[in-house]
Amino acid sequence: MRLVVARDAGQLAEIAAELFRDRVRARPELAMAVPAGRTPRRMYRVLQALQATAPVDYSRMRVFSVDELCPPAPVPEHDGDGLADFLVYRPKPDARRAFRILRTDRGFRVVGRPPGEEELERALRDAGAKRGDEVEVAGEALEFQ
């Protein structure tokens, strides 16, 4: 194990983003648990900026978004600023919404109690689903229209 000391949160985000990218380049089929929530947002913003200028192929890696929250627990509004928003979409807090939409290597997976058709379509669009993406709902693979 290596101890890394950074002068501030910004430098820590840069170091962590480079470490993340180095691991994926070294092992493209890496399985990695990544934190959700506010804590890692600076790192995710750095990852987005680096991806725009020097892309890394993430297509073969498996990502597990880890969070201490379980639906339908209230979650803070996300502001679309990082990798967490790419990996997982959490609907606005609402006790009736006991589902999450997870990003998979082939599209999206709805976890929990699926909502009605219109609400599900709206949530999938908000999560970035596009026509032709695979959407798994209750174990059934569907094509997003």
C-alpha positions, 0 to 999 in steps of 0.5 A, a space after each residue: 500500500 502506498 500513502 499519498 499526501 496532497 496539499 488540498 482537495 483539488 490536488 487530491 482529486 487530480 492524483 486520484 483521477 490519474 490513479 484511476 486512469 492508470 489502473 484502467 489502462 493497466 488492466 482494461 477489464 478492471 472491476 472497481 467499486 466507486 463511491 457515489 455522492 458528493 465526496 468524490 465529485 472533484 475527482 469525477 470532474 477531473 476525470 471528465 476533463 481528462 477524458 475530453 482531452 486524452 480519452 481512456 477506453 472504459 468499455 471493458 471495465 465493470 463499475 460498481 457504484 457504492 453508496 450508503 443510501 438504499 431506495 427509497 431513502 431521500 437523496 440530495 439533488 445531483 448537479 450533473 458534474 461528474 462520473 457518478 452521474 454517468 454511472 448511476 441516476 438517482 431520481 429526485 427524492 420521493 417516497 413513491 420512487 423506490 427504484 434506481 437506474 444503473 448504467 451497465 455495459 449494454 445500457 441500463 438496469 432498473 433496480 427496485 420496484 419499476 415505476 409506471 411506463 411514462 415515469 420510467 421513460 422520463 427517468 431513463 431519458 434523464 439518465 441518458 438513455 438513447 434509442 436502441 439502448 438495452 434496458 433491463 427491467 425485472 429481469 427482462 431485456 428491452 430496447 429503449 425507443 
